[in-house]
Amino acid sequence: MNDSLDGLEKKLIQFEEKLLNNKNRGDKKFVSELLNDECIEINEAGIKIHSKISKLDLLDGVSFIGEKRDSIILSDSVILLMYEAVQVIKNKRNKVNYSSVWQNIGGKWKIIFQQKTQSK
């Protein structure tokens, strides 16, 4: 991975970490800064959600991003970010794989698509 992609991946991971925080997920202004108006999310149950219609659903427990992460440049303004998040609920750890497509729109990086899959 080159230095500029490495820096961009770190920046986008920081944004993703903020989106895992329930305080931020409930803040419509914050969510609108990071999600495109037509953003689509596919949750762990396979349900398609238009995320900007309302604030994001709150997560159970505490979630954080683990060390497994990768990114692929799809074009000059689009990047696919993949990572594993760990959700801790009552001392039990669940791993969830996230894939997010980020697009640079008017100089700001925003999520246009995200899918979560329970890790086994």
N, C-alpha and C positions, 0 to 999 in steps of 0.2 A: 504494500500500500504506500502511495507517495505521501509526502508531508502535507500537501494541501487537502487531500482526501482524508488523511488521518485527523487533521484539525477540524474539518467539517463533520466527520463522524462523531468526534468528541462533543462538538456543539449540539448536534442533533440528539445525541444520547442524553445530554443535560436537559434538553427540552422534554424528551420522553420521560425522564425521571421526575420532572415537575408535573407531568400529566398523570403520573402514578400516585401523586399526593392528593388525597381527598379534598383538602382545602382548596387546591387549585381546580380540581375537577368540578366543583360546585360554583366556580366563579365564571359566569358567562363571558365577561370581558376578557379574562385570561384565555379561556378556551378559544374564543374567536380570534385571538392573536396567533394561535398555533394551528388551528384547523381551517381548511378552506371551506367556503360556504356549501359546496357540494360534497364534502367529505363523507365517505361511506366506511362504516365499520362492520366487520363480521365478527361477532363475539364467539366465545368458546362453544356455545350451543348451536352455532351455525346460523344465527339470526342476523339478518341484514338491518343495520341501523343507520339512519342519516343523523350523524352526530351533532350537527349544528342546530337541529330543530330545538333542542333543549340542552341544558348542561349535561355533562357526561354522568353516567351512572356511578355511584360511589362504589369503591372496592371494599370487600371485607378484609379485615386485618391490615397488615402492613406489607407493602410491596416495594421491592428494590430490584435493580438491574444487576445481573450477575456478570461474570467475565466473558461468557460466550456471546460474541457479537461479530457481525460482519456487515459489509456494505458493498453495493454494486452500483456503479454509475450507469444509469440508463440513457442519459443525454446530458447536455451541458447544464440543464436546469432541473433534472430529475434524478433522484437517488433512492435506491431501495435499501432500507436499514432493517437488519434482522438481529434479534437479540433474545436472550432468555431472561425472563423476570422470575423472581422468587416471591411468592406470596406466603406470608406467615400468619396463620390463624390458630390461636390457642396452642402454640408451640408445635404446630404441624406445618411442614413446608410443602408447598405445591409449586411445581415449575410450569410456567406458561411461555410458549414461544410466540413472539410478536414479529410481525412483518409490517413495516410502514413504508409507504411511498411518499416521499417528501418532494415538493416542487417549489422552486424559487419563483415567486410571483411578485413582481414589482420590487425586487430586492429583499423580500422576506421569505424565509423558508416556512412552508405550511404543509401539514399532512393532507393528502388527497384521498388516501386509502389506508386502512389498517385492518389486519386480521390477527386474531388470537387463537391459538391452538393449545389445548392442554397437553403438556409433555408427559410421556410415560416412562 
